[in-house]
């Protein structure tokens, strides 16, 4: 590992392993910005649960994006070499079904790039989204232990090959400071940090075996 790279940048080196003829799927692609970037280096597609954001897609990739409820299935009749699932499963009650369907559309030897919030014992309140969910929010925002993720992934033939973590106490302070500024003082001023609003995340590379 390069000591001069952040954990995020170190983990992001998976992109250098994507080859021209590889099939890539972004699960939870929003308006397809990642699909647009990856389409310059491979055969890239995306799915999302939100029709409104899909309609905002760049016209160059709009035919490569589809609506999917991933707890029921994934729209493309293809097997993928790479699947990106970033900040998605924590919002899904039936996350096991979602992971099962993701595994189904992966080639043997294919890679899953998964990022999701990390459970910090006795300190879940670091994430305002978790607090909002637990105290009246409607949208699930679960934090996973590594054991939970290993168990869920292994059920569907997905073996973790690399693990990294991003986030620190300084980020937590900035995150809450920005929330207070935005919602209590109603100001657009925000304290900048290297991850934008970011998350304290597990970053996992898993292989379909």
C-alpha positions as CSV (number, residue, x, y, z in Angstrom):
1,X,0.0,0.0,0.0
2,X,1.0,3.6,-0.7
3,X,1.5,5.4,2.7
4,X,0.7,8.7,0.9
5,X,-2.8,7.7,-0.1
6,X,-5.9,8.0,2.1
7,X,-7.8,4.7,2.8
8,X,-10.4,5.9,0.3
9,X,-7.9,6.5,-2.5
10,X,-6.1,3.2,-1.7
11,X,-9.4,1.3,-2.0
12,X,-10.4,3.2,-5.2
13,X,-7.5,1.6,-7.0
14,X,-9.9,-1.3,-7.9
15,X,-10.9,0.9,-10.9
16,X,-7.5,0.3,-12.5
17,X,-8.3,-3.4,-12.7
18,X,-11.4,-2.8,-14.8
19,X,-10.7,-3.9,-18.4
20,X,-12.1,-2.6,-21.7
21,X,-14.4,-5.6,-22.3
22,X,-15.6,-5.9,-18.7
23,X,-19.3,-5.5,-17.9
24,X,-19.9,-3.1,-15.1
25,X,-23.1,-2.4,-13.2
26,X,-23.8,0.5,-10.8
27,X,-26.6,-0.5,-8.3
28,X,-28.2,2.7,-7.0
29,X,-26.8,4.7,-9.9
30,X,-28.9,7.8,-9.3
31,X,-28.7,9.8,-12.5
32,X,-25.8,7.7,-13.9
33,X,-22.7,9.9,-13.3
34,X,-20.6,6.9,-12.4
35,X,-21.9,4.9,-15.4
36,X,-21.0,7.8,-17.6
37,X,-17.4,7.9,-16.2
38,X,-17.0,4.1,-16.4
39,X,-18.4,3.9,-19.9
40,X,-15.2,5.5,-21.1
41,X,-13.2,2.4,-20.0
42,X,-15.7,-0.5,-20.1
43,X,-19.2,-1.6,-20.9
44,X,-21.1,0.1,-18.1
45,X,-24.8,0.0,-17.0
46,X,-26.8,1.2,-14.0
47,X,-30.1,0.6,-12.1
48,X,-31.9,2.7,-9.6
49,X,-35.2,2.6,-7.6
50,X,-36.0,6.3,-8.4
51,X,-37.6,7.2,-11.7
52,X,-37.1,10.9,-11.2
53,X,-33.3,10.7,-10.9
54,X,-33.0,8.3,-13.8
55,X,-34.8,10.8,-16.0
56,X,-31.9,13.3,-15.3
57,X,-29.4,11.0,-17.0
58,X,-27.0,12.2,-19.7
59,X,-28.5,11.3,-23.1
60,X,-25.3,9.4,-24.0
61,X,-26.1,6.7,-21.4
62,X,-29.9,6.9,-20.8
63,X,-30.4,3.7,-22.7
64,X,-27.9,2.0,-20.3
65,X,-29.9,2.8,-17.2
66,X,-33.0,1.0,-16.0
67,X,-35.4,1.1,-13.1
68,X,-35.1,-1.9,-10.7
69,X,-36.3,-2.9,-7.2
70,X,-33.3,-5.0,-6.4
71,X,-35.1,-6.9,-3.7
72,X,-37.2,-8.4,-6.6
73,X,-34.6,-8.6,-9.4
74,X,-32.2,-6.7,-11.6
75,X,-33.4,-5.5,-15.0
76,X,-30.5,-6.5,-17.2
77,X,-30.2,-10.0,-18.6
78,X,-26.5,-10.0,-18.3
79,X,-23.7,-11.4,-16.1
80,X,-21.4,-8.7,-14.8
81,X,-17.6,-8.6,-14.1
82,X,-18.0,-5.7,-11.7
83,X,-20.9,-4.5,-9.5
84,X,-20.7,-1.2,-7.6
85,X,-23.2,-0.9,-4.7
86,X,-22.4,2.3,-2.8
87,X,-24.5,3.6,0.1
88,X,-27.5,1.5,-0.9
89,X,-28.0,-1.7,1.3
90,X,-28.3,0.2,4.5
91,X,-31.6,1.7,3.3
92,X,-33.2,-1.6,2.3
93,X,-35.2,-3.6,4.9
94,X,-34.8,-6.8,2.9
95,X,-31.1,-6.4,2.3
96,X,-30.5,-10.1,2.1
97,X,-32.8,-10.3,-1.0
98,X,-30.9,-7.4,-2.5
99,X,-27.5,-9.1,-2.1
100,X,-28.9,-12.4,-3.3
101,X,-30.1,-10.7,-6.6
102,X,-26.8,-8.9,-7.0
103,X,-24.9,-12.2,-6.7
104,X,-27.2,-13.7,-9.3
105,X,-26.1,-11.3,-12.0
106,X,-22.4,-11.6,-11.3
107,X,-20.0,-13.8,-13.2
108,X,-18.0,-16.4,-11.2
109,X,-14.9,-14.5,-10.3
110,X,-16.7,-11.2,-10.6
111,X,-16.1,-8.4,-8.1
112,X,-18.6,-6.6,-5.9
113,X,-17.5,-3.1,-4.6
114,X,-19.6,-2.4,-1.6
115,X,-19.6,0.6,0.7
116,X,-22.0,1.0,3.6
117,X,-22.0,2.7,7.1
118,X,-19.9,1.0,9.8
119,X,-21.3,0.2,13.2
120,X,-19.4,1.8,16.0
121,X,-20.4,0.3,19.3
122,X,-22.0,2.8,21.7
123,X,-21.5,5.5,19.3
124,X,-24.1,5.1,16.5
125,X,-25.2,8.7,17.0
126,X,-22.2,9.9,15.0
127,X,-24.4,9.7,11.9
128,X,-27.3,12.2,11.8
129,X,-29.0,10.0,9.3
130,X,-29.0,7.1,11.8
131,X,-30.4,9.4,14.5
132,X,-33.1,10.6,12.2
133,X,-34.1,7.0,11.3
134,X,-34.1,5.8,14.9
135,X,-36.1,8.7,16.3
136,X,-38.9,9.1,13.8
137,X,-37.4,8.7,10.3
138,X,-39.1,6.5,7.7
139,X,-36.1,5.5,5.7
140,X,-33.9,2.8,7.1
141,X,-30.3,3.7,7.8
142,X,-28.6,0.7,9.2
143,X,-25.0,0.5,10.4
144,X,-23.3,-2.9,9.8
145,X,-20.7,-4.8,11.8
146,X,-18.1,-6.6,9.8
147,X,-19.5,-9.9,11.1
148,X,-23.0,-9.0,9.7
149,X,-21.6,-8.2,6.3
150,X,-19.4,-11.3,6.2
151,X,-22.4,-13.5,7.0
152,X,-24.8,-11.9,4.6
153,X,-22.3,-11.9,1.7
154,X,-21.1,-15.5,2.3
155,X,-24.7,-16.8,2.1
156,X,-24.7,-15.9,-1.6
157,X,-21.3,-17.0,-2.6
158,X,-19.5,-13.7,-2.1
159,X,-16.2,-13.8,-0.3
160,X,-14.5,-10.6,1.0
161,X,-11.1,-10.1,-0.5
162,X,-10.3,-6.6,0.7
163,X,-11.5,-4.4,3.6
164,X,-10.9,-0.7,4.3
165,X,-12.4,1.9,6.5
166,X,-12.8,5.6,6.0
167,X,-13.8,8.1,8.6
168,X,-12.4,9.6,11.9
169,X,-13.4,11.7,14.9
170,X,-12.6,14.9,13.1
171,X,-15.0,14.0,10.4
172,X,-17.8,13.3,12.9
173,X,-17.4,16.8,14.5
174,X,-17.5,18.5,11.1
175,X,-20.5,16.4,10.1
176,X,-22.6,17.4,13.1
177,X,-21.4,21.0,12.9
178,X,-22.7,21.2,9.3
179,X,-26.0,19.6,10.3
180,X,-26.5,22.2,13.0
181,X,-25.6,25.0,10.6
182,X,-28.0,23.7,8.0
183,X,-31.1,22.7,10.0
184,X,-30.9,24.9,13.2
185,X,-29.4,28.1,11.8
186,X,-30.8,27.6,8.2
187,X,-27.6,28.7,6.6
188,X,-25.9,27.4,3.4
189,X,-22.4,27.8,4.9
190,X,-20.7,24.4,5.4
191,X,-17.3,23.4,6.9
192,X,-15.5,21.6,4.1
193,X,-13.7,18.3,4.4
194,X,-12.0,15.9,2.1
195,X,-15.1,13.6,1.7
196,X,-17.7,16.3,1.3
197,X,-20.5,15.1,3.6
198,X,-19.1,11.6,3.4
199,X,-19.7,8.6,5.7
200,X,-17.8,6.5,8.2
201,X,-17.8,3.5,6.0
202,X,-16.8,-0.1,5.4
203,X,-15.3,-0.3,1.9
204,X,-15.4,-3.9,0.8
205,X,-14.2,-5.7,-2.3
206,X,-15.9,-9.2,-2.5
207,X,-15.5,-11.9,-5.1
208,X,-18.2,-14.2,-6.5
209,X,-16.9,-17.7,-5.9
